[in-house]
Amino acid sequence: MEDPIPDSAALAASLTSPAEFAPVFDRHYDAVHTYLQRRVGPDAADELAAQTFLVAFEGRARYDRSRPDARPWLFGIATNLLLHHRRQVVRQLRAYARTGVDPVLDAFEGVEDRLDAAGLGRDLAAALAGLPAAEVEVLLLYAWADLSYPEIATALGVPVGTVRSRLWRARGRIRELLPGRRASADAPPIREGEDR
């Protein structure tokens, strides 16, 4: 079986032959869409995922071809598109915290298990709503998109140290905002091959 063409090569080739963009779309659409769906629900995710790849296609000439994997770049675009949805998300989280009725069904599916906080849905929603946007973005790119620290840094255009400190602060604030409860660990687990 032939090795797949790296994203950087596909993006470069797509400048003269737009159909060459297809491998980038095929490889990454599902991951981007899943992340967006967790953030904004299925309807908005369809639109935002399409927008993400439209922006990527239109901006492919500016892609840093020294990076063979376009995944962090695509998640950076998706994150930027999510910024204007932030106010709506915060309103939904605050409504959930007040009422206990989840306004985005399944939006937090699995989050409680990952944070070892079963039964904390309302409190977790309130805690997330209370975090600064920059910390929420890092936390959710780590937890929901499964990006590594360097990938998050690339996606957000910040140094890896900034990613580490934002993630550390976010987890600390969540522990503070969940009285009597403790997250599964003092720091997020380090994935294999990832340094602190």
C-alpha positions as CSV (number, residue, x, y, z in Angstrom):
1,M,0.0,0.0,0.0
2,E,1.3,3.4,-0.9
3,D,2.0,5.9,1.8
4,P,-0.6,8.7,1.9
5,I,0.5,12.1,0.6
6,P,1.2,14.5,3.6
7,D,-1.2,17.3,4.1
8,S,1.4,19.9,3.3
9,A,2.0,18.3,-0.1
10,A,-1.7,18.0,-0.8
11,L,-2.3,21.6,0.1
12,A,0.6,22.7,-2.2
13,A,-0.7,20.5,-5.0
14,S,-4.2,22.0,-4.6
15,L,-2.9,25.4,-5.6
16,T,-2.7,24.3,-9.2
17,S,-5.2,21.5,-9.0
18,P,-8.0,22.2,-6.5
19,A,-9.1,18.6,-6.4
20,E,-5.9,17.7,-4.6
21,F,-7.4,19.3,-1.5
22,A,-9.6,16.3,-1.1
23,P,-7.2,14.1,1.0
24,V,-6.9,16.9,3.6
25,F,-10.7,17.1,3.8
26,D,-11.1,13.3,3.9
27,R,-8.5,12.8,6.6
28,H,-9.7,15.5,9.0
29,Y,-13.3,16.4,8.4
30,D,-14.7,13.8,10.9
31,A,-12.4,14.9,13.7
32,V,-13.1,18.6,13.2
33,H,-16.9,18.0,12.9
34,T,-17.0,15.8,16.0
35,Y,-15.1,18.5,18.0
36,L,-17.5,21.2,16.7
37,Q,-20.5,19.1,17.4
38,R,-19.5,18.7,21.0
39,R,-19.1,22.4,21.3
40,V,-22.2,23.7,19.5
41,G,-24.5,20.8,18.7
42,P,-25.1,18.9,15.5
43,D,-26.8,21.7,13.4
44,A,-24.2,24.4,14.0
45,A,-21.4,21.8,13.7
46,D,-22.4,21.0,10.1
47,E,-22.2,24.7,9.1
48,L,-19.0,25.4,11.1
49,A,-17.2,22.3,9.8
50,A,-18.1,23.3,6.2
51,Q,-16.9,26.9,7.0
52,T,-13.6,25.5,8.5
53,F,-12.7,23.7,5.3
54,L,-13.8,26.6,3.1
55,V,-11.5,28.9,5.1
56,A,-8.8,26.3,4.9
57,F,-9.2,25.9,1.1
58,E,-9.3,29.7,0.6
59,G,-6.2,30.1,2.8
60,R,-4.2,27.1,1.6
61,A,-1.6,29.3,-0.1
62,R,-0.6,30.7,3.3
63,Y,-0.3,27.3,4.9
64,D,3.2,26.7,6.5
65,R,4.4,23.7,4.4
66,S,7.1,22.9,6.9
67,R,4.3,21.3,8.9
68,P,3.3,18.0,7.2
69,D,0.1,17.6,9.3
70,A,-2.7,20.1,8.8
71,R,-4.7,18.9,11.8
72,P,-3.6,21.7,14.3
73,W,-4.1,24.3,11.6
74,L,-7.6,23.1,10.9
75,F,-8.5,23.0,14.6
76,G,-7.1,26.6,14.8
77,I,-9.5,27.7,12.1
78,A,-12.4,25.8,13.8
79,T,-11.6,27.5,17.1
80,N,-11.5,30.9,15.6
81,L,-15.0,30.2,14.0
82,L,-16.2,29.2,17.4
83,L,-15.3,32.4,19.1
84,H,-18.4,34.3,17.9
85,H,-20.4,31.4,19.4
86,R,-18.8,31.8,22.8
87,R,-21.5,34.1,24.2
88,Q,-24.3,31.7,23.2
89,V,-22.4,28.8,24.8
90,V,-22.0,30.6,28.1
91,R,-25.7,31.5,28.1
92,Q,-26.5,27.8,27.6
93,L,-24.1,26.7,30.3
94,R,-25.6,29.2,32.8
95,A,-29.1,28.1,31.9
96,Y,-28.1,24.5,32.5
97,A,-26.5,25.4,35.8
98,R,-29.7,27.2,37.0
99,T,-32.2,24.7,35.8
100,G,-30.5,21.3,35.5
101,V,-31.9,21.0,32.0
102,D,-29.2,20.4,29.4
103,P,-29.9,22.9,26.5
104,V,-27.4,21.0,24.2
105,L,-28.3,17.4,24.6
106,D,-25.2,15.2,24.9
107,A,-22.9,18.2,24.8
108,F,-21.1,17.0,27.9
109,E,-21.3,13.2,27.2
110,G,-18.2,11.6,28.5
111,V,-16.7,14.8,30.1
112,E,-17.8,13.7,33.6
113,D,-16.1,10.4,33.2
114,R,-12.9,12.0,31.9
115,L,-12.8,14.3,34.9
116,D,-13.9,11.5,37.3
117,A,-16.9,13.6,38.2
118,A,-19.9,11.5,37.6
119,G,-23.1,13.3,38.5
120,L,-21.5,16.7,38.3
121,G,-23.2,17.9,35.1
122,R,-24.8,21.0,36.4
123,D,-21.8,22.0,38.5
124,L,-19.4,21.2,35.7
125,A,-21.4,23.3,33.3
126,A,-21.4,26.3,35.7
127,A,-17.6,25.8,36.2
128,L,-16.9,25.8,32.5
129,A,-19.1,28.9,32.1
130,G,-17.0,30.7,34.7
131,L,-13.7,30.1,33.0
132,P,-12.0,32.6,30.7
133,A,-12.6,31.8,27.0
134,A,-8.8,31.2,26.5
135,E,-8.8,28.5,29.2
136,V,-12.0,26.8,27.9
137,E,-10.5,26.6,24.4
138,V,-7.3,24.9,25.6
139,L,-9.3,22.5,27.9
140,L,-11.7,21.5,25.2
141,L,-9.1,21.1,22.5
142,Y,-7.3,18.8,24.9
143,A,-10.3,16.9,26.1
144,W,-12.6,16.8,23.1
145,A,-10.3,17.1,20.1
146,D,-7.6,15.0,21.7
147,L,-4.9,17.4,20.6
148,S,-1.4,17.3,22.2
149,Y,0.1,20.4,23.8
150,P,2.1,21.2,20.7
151,E,-0.9,20.8,18.5
152,I,-3.0,23.0,20.7
153,A,-0.2,25.6,20.6
154,T,-0.2,25.5,16.8
155,A,-4.0,25.6,16.6
156,L,-4.2,28.7,18.8
157,G,-1.0,30.4,17.7
158,V,0.5,30.4,21.2
159,P,3.6,28.9,22.8
160,V,3.4,25.4,24.3
161,G,4.1,26.9,27.7
162,T,1.0,29.0,27.4
163,V,-1.0,25.9,26.6
164,R,0.4,24.2,29.7
165,S,-0.3,27.2,32.0
166,R,-3.9,27.7,30.6
167,L,-4.7,24.0,31.0
168,W,-3.2,24.0,34.6
169,R,-5.2,27.2,35.5
170,A,-8.4,25.8,34.0
171,R,-8.2,22.6,35.9
172,G,-7.4,24.5,39.1
173,R,-10.4,26.8,38.6
174,I,-12.7,23.8,38.0
175,R,-11.5,22.2,41.2
176,E,-12.2,25.6,43.1
177,L,-15.6,25.9,41.5
178,L,-16.6,22.4,42.3
179,P,-16.6,22.6,46.1
180,G,-16.0,19.3,47.9
181,R,-15.2,17.7,44.7
182,R,-11.8,16.9,43.2
183,A,-10.9,16.4,39.5
184,S,-9.3,13.0,38.7
185,A,-5.8,14.4,39.0
186,D,-4.0,17.6,39.7
187,A,-2.9,17.9,36.1
188,P,-4.1,16.4,32.9
189,P,-2.5,13.1,32.0
190,I,0.4,13.3,29.7
191,R,-0.2,11.3,26.6
192,E,2.5,8.8,25.4
193,G,5.2,10.7,23.5
194,E,4.3,14.0,25.0
195,D,6.5,15.9,27.4
196,R,5.4,18.1,30.2
